[in-house]
Amino acid sequence: MLAYAIVLLAITAVGGLVLASYVLRGKLAPWMLSLLHAGLGAGGLILSLLTILNGESRVLLPFVILTVAALLGFYLASHHLKQKLPSNAVVIIHAGVAVLGFLALVSMVFIHNLV
């Protein structure tokens, strides 16, 4: 299950790079890509949560970090709904927190052989 979460989150990251490239160039990203990005990220979070609920508590810290990234993503989406660009700083912080959470999750897999 955790392997699927990592795959979903990796695809989410690629979509996030595309979205960020729009915003950092001063343009609104396509709404459908934003929804796909959010849906894949949510799927990865849900699979991570299910892993925790199945007794693998070492995934808790990456899950918390990714949840913070998701909350920042909701903030970014609220700007998108208003047809306003968020600040570049928030986009970069969202991306940084998401990458940190993803790397923490991947490190748990490799260090503790959770898959």
Legacy VTK file of the C-alpha trace (Angstrom):
# vtk DataFile Version 3.0
C-alpha trace
ASCII
DATASET POLYDATA
POINTS 115 float
0.000 0.000 0.000
2.828 2.372 0.839
4.444 1.726 -2.542
1.239 2.928 -4.210
1.255 6.035 -2.025
4.796 6.813 -3.134
3.901 6.357 -6.800
0.846 8.617 -6.450
2.863 11.262 -4.624
5.647 11.121 -7.217
3.113 11.735 -9.997
1.617 14.502 -7.857
5.052 16.113 -7.620
5.449 16.181 -11.396
2.061 17.856 -11.715
3.078 20.282 -8.993
6.140 21.311 -10.991
3.929 22.091 -13.961
1.492 24.053 -11.786
4.304 25.987 -10.116
5.802 26.871 -13.496
2.551 28.584 -14.428
2.241 30.541 -11.205
5.909 31.563 -11.100
5.463 32.958 -14.632
2.490 35.017 -13.450
-0.261 32.870 -14.969
-3.090 30.855 -13.494
-2.607 27.141 -13.990
-5.271 25.047 -15.742
-7.995 24.228 -13.230
-8.254 20.584 -14.279
-4.534 20.074 -13.657
-4.968 21.607 -10.214
-7.817 19.207 -9.461
-5.808 16.226 -10.700
-2.846 17.345 -8.570
-5.080 17.630 -5.499
-6.786 14.295 -6.119
-3.551 12.374 -6.566
-2.062 14.039 -3.490
-5.151 13.167 -1.471
-4.915 9.579 -2.667
-1.303 9.391 -1.517
-2.242 10.859 1.851
-5.109 8.403 2.293
-2.880 5.435 1.491
-0.294 6.757 3.957
-2.989 7.103 6.602
-4.176 3.552 5.975
-0.599 2.388 6.460
-0.514 4.166 9.828
-3.864 2.668 10.810
-2.456 -0.763 9.960
0.126 -0.272 12.692
3.075 1.295 10.879
3.537 4.352 13.099
6.928 5.246 11.592
5.041 6.764 8.671
3.367 9.285 10.999
5.945 12.076 10.661
5.977 12.009 6.845
2.170 11.917 6.944
2.051 15.015 9.159
4.489 16.873 6.899
2.480 15.943 3.809
-0.714 17.047 5.562
0.844 20.479 6.157
1.709 20.591 2.448
-1.908 19.698 1.641
-3.200 22.504 3.844
-0.915 24.939 2.040
-2.301 23.502 -1.198
-5.840 24.320 -0.061
-4.677 27.880 0.559
-3.240 28.015 -2.970
-6.477 26.584 -4.390
-8.469 29.291 -2.607
-6.487 31.876 -4.551
-7.096 29.957 -7.747
-10.855 29.947 -7.113
-10.744 33.733 -6.757
-8.789 33.961 -10.017
-5.869 35.536 -8.116
-2.258 34.499 -8.143
-0.773 33.530 -4.782
2.600 34.859 -3.773
5.576 33.018 -5.183
6.815 32.503 -1.625
3.755 30.438 -0.695
4.128 28.324 -3.855
7.781 27.656 -3.037
7.028 26.875 0.624
4.237 24.477 -0.412
6.592 22.717 -2.811
9.398 22.564 -0.246
7.189 21.090 2.461
5.748 18.559 -0.002
9.215 17.479 -1.152
10.353 17.187 2.461
7.353 14.980 3.292
7.859 12.862 0.187
11.554 12.331 0.909
10.756 11.465 4.525
8.224 8.887 3.349
10.623 7.369 0.842
13.388 7.249 3.450
11.074 5.318 5.794
10.576 2.738 3.079
14.253 2.314 2.343
15.497 2.529 5.917
12.834 0.316 7.456
11.861 -1.842 4.465
8.170 -1.093 4.915
6.996 -2.087 1.443
LINES 1 116
115 0 1 2 3 4 5 6 7 8 9 10 11 12 13 14 15 16 17 18 19 20 21 22 23 24 25 26 27 28 29 30 31 32 33 34 35 36 37 38 39 40 41 42 43 44 45 46 47 48 49 50 51 52 53 54 55 56 57 58 59 60 61 62 63 64 65 66 67 68 69 70 71 72 73 74 75 76 77 78 79 80 81 82 83 84 85 86 87 88 89 90 91 92 93 94 95 96 97 98 99 100 101 102 103 104 105 106 107 108 109 110 111 112 113 114
